[in-house]
Amino acid sequence: MANERMGKDKWDRLRELHAQGLGRNAIAREMGLANSVVSRTAEHLGLSFDRSKIEAANRARLIDLAERRSLLAEDLIGDAERLRAEVWEPRTYWDWGGKDHDYDEREHQPTAADKRALIGAAGMAIDRSLKLAPAEVSSGVDAAKSMLGSIGEALAGFVRAEDDLPDDQE
């Protein structure tokens, strides 16, 4: 199939389909040929396939995926908040057993094991949300500049105060 060629009798049909705006894959399906044959023949005939539509579609798809990841990350944060709230809500615990097959039910704070499981699940939800939509990280440069600016102003004020002292008080 690598050496398959398109007969010259099919060139007009290729030109016609290309003029209709069909892509390489669609032309190959229509003519019953391999994609590579259509590509080589189109190149030989000076025809090119417009990839701008494909590039625009890919950009749109990537934007849609980013939006979906963002929404999923937001849902995961909501899940984590609900799980964390459950840590402090009373739960119904029940017990069935004993020689008389008693059924007991009581409301208590979650057990330590249940709290650990809820916090672990909340932590996993937060971790996954951060992988989908990383938190914006401040480099701390602005805070450092602000701190250095404050120190500089304080030193300048100190120097001015020193300059204002009479000679006998120095």
C-alpha positions in Angstrom: 0.0 0.0 0.0 3.0 2.3 0.5 3.6 2.3 -3.2 0.0 2.6 -4.1 -0.6 5.4 -6.7 -3.6 7.2 -7.9 -4.2 6.9 -11.6 -4.3 10.0 -13.6 -7.9 9.3 -14.5 -8.8 10.1 -10.8 -6.9 13.4 -10.6 -9.9 15.4 -11.8 -12.1 13.9 -9.1 -9.5 14.7 -6.5 -9.4 18.3 -7.7 -13.2 18.5 -7.6 -13.4 17.1 -4.1 -10.6 19.4 -3.0 -12.4 22.4 -4.5 -15.5 21.4 -2.5 -13.4 22.0 0.6 -13.2 18.3 1.7 -10.2 17.4 3.8 -7.7 14.7 3.0 -9.3 12.0 5.1 -12.8 12.7 3.6 -11.3 12.6 0.1 -9.5 9.3 0.9 -12.8 7.8 2.1 -14.8 9.1 -0.8 -12.3 7.7 -3.4 -11.4 4.5 -1.5 -7.7 5.3 -1.2 -5.2 5.5 1.5 -4.6 8.9 3.1 -0.9 8.9 2.1 -1.9 8.4 -1.6 -4.2 11.4 -1.5 -1.5 13.5 0.3 1.2 12.6 -2.3 -1.1 13.1 -5.3 -2.4 16.4 -3.9 1.2 17.6 -3.3 2.1 16.5 -6.9 -0.9 18.5 -8.3 0.0 21.6 -6.2 -3.0 21.2 -3.9 -2.8 21.8 -0.2 -5.2 21.2 2.6 -6.2 24.2 4.7 -5.3 23.3 8.3 -6.5 26.6 9.8 -10.0 25.0 10.5 -8.3 22.1 12.2 -6.1 24.4 14.3 -9.1 26.5 15.3 -11.0 23.4 16.2 -8.1 22.2 18.3 -7.8 25.5 20.1 -11.5 25.5 20.8 -11.3 21.9 22.1 -8.4 22.8 24.4 -10.3 25.8 25.7 -13.4 23.6 26.4 -11.2 21.0 28.2 -9.7 23.7 30.3 -13.1 25.0 31.3 -14.3 21.5 32.1 -11.2 20.9 34.3 -11.9 24.2 36.1 -15.5 23.2 36.8 -14.4 19.8 38.0 -11.8 21.3 40.3 -14.5 23.6 41.7 -16.8 20.6 42.3 -14.0 18.8 44.1 -13.4 21.8 46.4 -17.1 21.7 47.2 -16.9 18.0 47.9 -13.9 18.6 50.2 -15.9 21.3 52.1 -18.8 19.0 52.6 -16.6 16.1 53.8 -14.8 18.4 56.2 -18.2 19.6 57.6 -19.2 16.0 58.2 -16.3 15.5 60.6 -18.1 17.6 63.2 -21.7 16.5 62.5 -23.3 13.8 64.7 -23.7 10.4 63.2 -26.0 7.5 63.8 -24.2 4.5 65.0 -26.0 1.2 65.4 -25.2 -2.2 66.8 -27.0 -5.5 66.2 -26.0 -8.5 68.1 -25.5 -10.2 71.4 -27.2 -13.3 72.6 -30.7 -11.6 72.4 -30.0 -10.1 69.0 -30.5 -6.5 70.3 -30.6 -3.5 68.0 -29.1 -0.4 69.5 -28.9 3.0 67.9 -27.2 6.2 69.1 -26.1 9.6 67.9 -22.4 10.5 68.5 -19.6 12.5 67.1 -17.8 10.5 64.4 -15.2 8.1 65.7 -11.6 8.9 65.4 -11.3 6.4 62.5 -14.3 8.0 60.7 -12.9 11.5 61.2 -9.5 10.3 59.8 -11.3 8.8 56.8 -13.3 12.0 56.2 -10.3 14.2 56.5 -8.3 11.9 54.2 -11.1 12.0 51.6 -11.3 15.8 51.8 -7.5 16.0 51.4 -7.7 13.8 48.3 -10.4 16.0 46.8 -8.3 19.1 47.5 -5.2 17.5 46.0 -7.1 16.5 42.8 -8.6 19.9 42.5 -5.1 21.5 42.7 -3.8 19.1 40.0 -6.7 20.1 37.7 -6.5 23.8 38.4 -3.3 24.8 40.3 -3.5 27.6 42.8 -1.9 30.8 41.8 1.4 31.1 43.6 2.8 34.4 44.7 6.5 34.6 44.3 6.7 36.8 47.4 8.6 39.4 45.4 6.0 42.1 46.0 5.9 41.5 49.7 9.8 41.6 49.8 9.8 44.9 47.9 7.2 46.3 50.3 9.2 45.2 53.3 12.4 46.7 51.9 10.6 49.9 51.0 9.4 50.2 54.6 12.8 49.5 56.0 14.3 52.1 53.7 11.7 54.7 54.8 12.4 54.0 58.4 16.2 54.3 57.9 15.7 57.6 56.0 13.5 58.9 58.8 16.2 57.9 61.4 18.9 59.6 59.4 16.8 62.8 59.1 16.2 62.7 62.8 19.9 62.3 63.5 20.7 65.3 61.2 18.2 67.5 63.1 19.9 66.9 66.5 22.0 69.8 67.9 25.8 69.1 67.9 26.0 68.8 71.7 23.4 66.0 71.8 25.3 63.8 69.3 
